[in-house]
């Protein structure tokens, strides 16, 4: 199902010889932004001149360590200027940076280091202890650099940069060369190395960045999602560096208090969050526009579907619409989104210009409006493949189309409405039920702070909905409230969709991006059944 806004032409062509660092870093010096602030982190502010020189030093330092074109460089780094310089310094010399999730365990890194065959690891000192146990068992790793105050007995990243030249010509890579890897979340197995091209950065900047986000040179951007995520990478680097804006980086965990403090201090104009964070900020009735930034003009959300109630409350209290969208590691950033002046609550909007969407059944037949199926996307930011995962690559990247693994339907107005991950859908009484639909109904109850719905087998081995709920006031948990919530859903949805069981929980398990980990709730439910 297509709509008139899909596959809008994006009129630009990249030359065959193309290095993304030339566009996102070097170009600003030619366009007289030398003294404009590019990055603000915990240690201070850095101009575009500072950034360009540090990127050059990083590239030269890596060369001195023997890094050549296509050499893979793993980045286990928190959000500071060092991440930015290491990332673009590697790209400028034709090497391949691989940012990894900083919230993982040593076991995860023990898989990623050999799998990627990274020859260099750049790690923040505060994360070093997680990597230390696996360094001896990384057969391809040759060099470790440590960013921060303590080099932990290895080479010090800052010192290597200080001694390197600040002049560097970009390597003559092509627009079709692999520029970076981004590991998938691994929610359905071991993480997969997603290989993205040099051209992908500028493509997402000219599509979502220009046509939906509408980012401007005078913007001050802050993203709660970290740089190692595809979402955060675009938010904090690709989009602002495309137009010469300013990015604020926070190396701490994004809590409601820390996020609002950053927004207030720097008077950010563009904020990227996730639904759970927006909801957590709203949970404190004292949080309003003046608590954060008075200059806030645009808010974005991705990661999970944004509940209508959260979106409406935010607009009232922070005087800014949240543009809800969906992207993926495989597509590098958001390809489906609501946009300013065209928002449909409880939908993810329409295709971002430059992308085409379709909803298909199990046989890949195009579905009619209202019919739930898998969402497929076509656009030039799609990854080349998964590293060393031929069959999984074939299953996901099918010609020009990429399978998202998300269930959607198109409503009568042409907006795409989220139904859940393919693996999370519930078949109840022979009918597909979206967990998100039940969650949205429950979120409208004044006592509900957060909710996740999974399928659980009853005494007859039939799957029924079960809701895990965190309350605004945990002391209100009771059997009476359970009955009230069940009736609340029955009054709003078809009766077979109401949660047969409700369990109040202190905190929902989440990924580092704020996505609810329903597989953990399923495991908890199974353990409870055994007990």
N, C-alpha and C positions, 0 to 999 in steps of 0.2 A: 504494500500500500504506500503510494507516494503522495506527497502534497506539493503545491506549487512552489514552495520555498526550498525544496530539496534540490541538491546538486546545482546550486547557484554557481555560476562561473567565478573562478578565482583567477584573475588575469595577471599571472606573472610566470616567468620562466627563469630557471636558474641555469647558469652556464655549466658545461660539462665539468670544467675544472672549477671546483668550489670547495672552500673551507669555511665551515660555519663560524669559526672564531673571527674571521674577517668581517662578517656582518654584525655579529653580536658584541664584539669587543673593539676591533681596530677602527671600524667605520666612525665611531663617535669622535675620534680625534680629528678626523677629516671634516666632521660636521660641527666643529667648534664647541664640543661639550667637555673639553678637557677639565674644566674647573667645577662642573656640575657634579653633585653628589650621586654616586651610583649605588653604594652599599653602606648600610649602617649596621654594625654588629655590636657586641658587648664591649669591644675595645675602642670603638670610635667610628668615624666617618671616613669614607674613601671616595675620592673623585674618580671620574672616568679615566683621567690620566694615571692616577694611582693604580687603578684596576688593570689597565692595559700593561703597565710596566710590571706588575706582579704576575700577570698571566705569562708574559714573556720570560720572566725569571723562572717561573715554574716549568715552562716548556724546556728551557735551557738546562735546568737542574735535572730534569728527567733524562734528557739526552746525555748528559755527563754520566748518568748511571747506566747507560747502555740501552735506554728505551728507544726503540725504532718504530717505524710505521707499523700499525696493526698489533703492536705489543699491548697486552691488556693490563690495566692499572686499576686495582680495586681501591675504592674509597670507603673507609669505615669512619665517617666524619660527621660531627655535629654541625649545625648551621652557623658558620662563621665565614669570614672572607677567605679563609684557607680552603674551604670546600670549593668556592667559586673559582679561585685561581688554579687549583689542582685540576678541576674538571676541564676548564677551557684551555689551560696550558697543555694538557694531554691531547685534546682535540687539535690544537694548533700544530702540533708536530706529527699528527696523523696517528697517534696512539688511541686506545679505546678505553676511556674511563668507565668503571663499573661501580656506581654508588650502591651501597647495600644498606638495608634496614638496620639502624643502630640499636633497635630494641630486641634483636634476636639473641639467641644463646650461642655459646661456644660450639655446640653441636651443629647448629645451622651453618656457622662459618667454616666448620671442618668439612662440610659438603661443598660450599660455594667456592672456596679457594682452589681445590683440585679440579672441580668441574669447570671453572672459568679458565684455568691455567694461567692465572694472573702472575706476572713475574715481579710486580711491585705492589706493595700494600702501603697506602698512606692512611694512618689511623690517628684519631684524636687521643690525647693522653688519657682522658677520662674514660675512654672505651677500651684502652689497651688490655686490661685484665681479661676481657672477654675473648680477645684474639690470642693472647699469650699461650694458652694450652694447646693450640692447634698449629702453631707456626712450624714446629719441627716435622709435622706430618703433612706439610704442603709441598709436594715434590717439585713443583714448578716455580715456587716463590724464591726470588733471589735477593730482594732488598726490602727492608721495612723502614719507612720514614714516619716519625711521630710528630704530630702537630700539637702545639700547646707549650706548657712550661717545662715538662719533664720528658726527655727523649727516651726514658726507660732503657737506656743502654744501646739504643739504635741511632740512626742518623736523625738529626733534628731538622724538620721541614723548614722552619723559619731561617735557620742558619744556612741551609743549602740555597734558599732563595736569595739571601743577602749576598752570597758570594757569586751568584750567577749573573750573567749579562741581562740587561733590561731591553736589549734589542733582539728581535726574532722575526724572521720571515715565515709566513705560514707554509706548511708543506702543501704541494700541489695535489691534494686529495680530490676526488670527484664527488659530485652530488649523490652518487649511488654507493659511495664507500660507507661502511659501518662506522658510525661516529661514537656510539655508546651502547652499553647494555643496561637494561633495567630488569632485575630479577622479579618475576611474578611472586605473588604472595604465598604460593604454595598451599592454598586452602584445599586443593584437590590432589595433593601429592607433593612430591619434592618440588621446590622452586625451579622455575625454568628461566634460562637466560634469554631475554627478549632483545633482539638485535635491531637497533634503530639506525637510520641512515642520516648522513650529513644534511640532507634536504628537509628532514622531518621537522626540525626546529622552526625553520622559517615558514613552513607550511602551516603549522598550528598557530604561529604568531599572526599570520595573515588571514587565517580563517576565524578561529575562535577569538584570538586576541584582539583583532581589529573589528570584526563584524558583529561579535556578540558582547564581549567584555567592553569594547570601546576604550581601551587603555590609551592614556595621553602622556605626553612628555612631562607634564606638571604633576602627575600622580605620585603619591607616596604609598607604596604597596606593602601589605603585611599578610603573609599566609601562615595559618596555624599548622597546615600540613607541611611536613619537613621536605627538604631538598631531595632526599633519597627516593621519594615517591614520584611517580610520573606527574601526579597532580601538583605536588609542591614544586617540582622542577620547573614546570611551566609557569606556575604562579610567581615564583620568586626570582627566576632567572630569564626564561625565554621571553615572556611578555614584556617585563620592564626593560630588559636589555634590547629589545626590538625597537622601542620608541625613545629610549633615553630617559626613562623614569627612574625613580629611587626605590630601592628595596630595603626593608627593615628585616633583619634576621634575629631570631631568638633561639639560643642554643638549649633552652630549658624545655621541660614538658609544658605544653600549652594548656594551662588551667584557665577557668573563667577570670580569675584575678590577674594572672600574668598577661593574658591576652588583652584585657581592658586597659591594663597599665601601659602596654606597648602602644595601643591605639591612642591613648590620652597623651602620652609623652610626645609622640611624633606626629599627632594629628593626621593619621593615615586617611587616605581618601578611598582606597580600595581594600577590601578585606575578604580573604578566602577562608571558609570554615567548612565544617561537616555538620550534619543535622544534630548529632548528639552534643556537640559543643554549643551550637546555637541554643539548644534546649537547656543546657546546663547554665548558660549565662542568664537566660530568661527565668530560671528557677528562683533567682534572687530578685524580688520585686523592686529592689532599690536600683537595679541596673537599668539605666535609660541612656539616651543618646549622649548626654553630658558626662556620663560615667566613662565613656570611651572617647571617640573623636567627634567634635562638632563639624568637621569637614568631610565626614564619611558620605560618599556619594554612590558607592556601589558595593554590594555584598554578593558573594557567590557561594554556592554549596555543591558538593558532589560526594561520592563515596557510598551514600545510601539515599533512598528517596526521602524528600523533605515533607514531613507531615503538614497539612494545610494549617492546622492550629498553630504550629511553630512559626510558619511563614507570616501569618496574620498578626500574631503577637509581636513579632520582631518589627514589622512595618509600623505598628502603632507606637512602640516604645523607642525605636531607634531611627524612625523616620526614613527608612530605606528598604526598598524591596530586596528580597533575596532571590537571585536568579539560580534556580535549581537546574542542574545538568548531570549528565552521566558520561564518563569516559572509561578508558581502560589502559592498562600498561601496554597492551598490544597495539593500541591506536595512539599512544603517547599522551593524549589529553582528551578533553571533552569534545564529543561529536554530536551530541543531542542536548538541547538546552532551551529553557525559557529565555526570553530576552526582554529588555526594557520596553515597556509599552505593549508587550504581547506575552502576558503571563496567564497560564491556566493552572490553577491550584489542583493538586493531586495528579498532575501530569509532569513529565520531564520536558515538555515543550515540543519543539520541532527540530528538524535536522539543522545543524550548524552549516552555513554556506560552505560549499566545497565537499560536502558529504552527502551520501544517499543512503536511505534506510529501507528495509523491508521486514515484514513479520511473516514467518513461514511456519508450516506444520512439520511433522516428523518426516514427511516425504519432500520437504522443501517447496511445497506448493504455497503460493502467495495467498494469504488469508484476507478475509473481508474485515471491514471495521467492526470492532466489538469482539472479534475472535482472538483468543490468546494463543500466542506462539512464540518461537524464538526470534530475537532481534538480530538481524545481520546488518553490517555497515560496510560501506565502500568509501574509501578516501585515500589520498596519497601519503598520509602519515602512518599507514599500517606498517608494522614491523616486517623485516625481511623474512624472519623465521625464528623459531626457538633454537638455541644452540644445542647441537647434538641430540635433537629430539625430532627425528624425521616424521614419525607417525603422528605425533601430537601437532607438529607443524601442518601436516596435510589435513588433519581434522579441523584445525582452526582457520588457517589461511587458505581459502578455497577460491582460487583465481583472484579476481578483484575484490571478492567479498571476505569479510572476517566475521566469524561466528562469535557472538558476545557471551553466550551462556546465560543471557537474561531473558526472562519471559515478559512480553509486552502485548498490548493491544492498542489499536488506533481508535480514538473516540470519534463521534460524529462530526466534530469540528476539525479533525485532522491532527490532534495532539496525541503524542505517544504516552501511554499510561503504563507505569511499571507494575508488574504482578509478582516479581520475585526472581531469585536465581532459579535456574532450571532444576537444580538439585534440592531446592527448598519448597517447591510447589507441593501442595497436598491434594490428594484425590479423595474426596469425602462423598459418600453416597453416589459414587460413580461420576462426580463432577469435580473439575479442577477448582481449587480454592487458593487464592493468593494470601500468604501470611501477612503481607503488607496491608491488605484490605482490612483484615481483622485488627491488626495493630493500629491502623489509622482510626478505626472506630473507637478503640479503647483510649487512644490518646486524647480524645475529646472529653473524657471524664476529668473532672477537676482534681481528683485525687491521684491521677496517674502521671508519673514523671517520665518513665521510660518503659517500653514493653517489647518483648520478642515472642513470636508465636512459632511453635514447631508442631510436627505431627507425632502423635503417640498412639500406640495400639491399645485398644480397650480390651475387656475380658474376652471378646469374641475375635480378637486379632484384627479389628477394623480400625483404620487410622482416623483419629479425631484431633481437633486443635487443642493444644495446651498453651496457656499464656504464662510467661514469666514476667512479673511486674515489679518495678521499683516505684515506691510511693513518694509523693511530696512530703508526707508526714508518716514515717514508718509505724508510728504508734497506732495508726488507724487500721492496720491489718486485722481482719477478722473474717469469720465465716459469713457474717452479714454483708460485708463489703464484697466478698466473692459473689454472692447471689445478686447483689446490686449490679456489679459489673457484667455478669452474664446476661442479666435482663437488659442492661444498657446496650449490649451488642445486638441482642434479639430485636430490639426496637428499631435498629438501624440497618441491619443486614438480614439476608435470608436466614431462617432459623437454624439450618444445618451448619452454618458457619460459626456459631457461637462457641467459645472455648469451653470444652467439657470440664477442664481442670484449670485452676488458676493458682499459681504459687508465687508468693511474695518473696522477693530476693533483695539483698542489700545492694548488689551492684551487678549489672550485666557484663559478661565477659566480652571484651572488645579487642580488635586489632589496634595496631599503632595509629591507623588512620581514623579510628573511631567506629569502624564497622562492627556490628554485633556478630559474635562468633556462635552461630546457631549450632554448629557441630559440637561445641562444648556443652551446650544446653541439652542436646540429644544424649550425650554421654552421661550427663548428670541424671537425666530422666531414666536411662537404662539402669544406672547404679541404684536409683531409688526403687525401681521395680524389682530388682534382685533382692534388695534388703527387705 
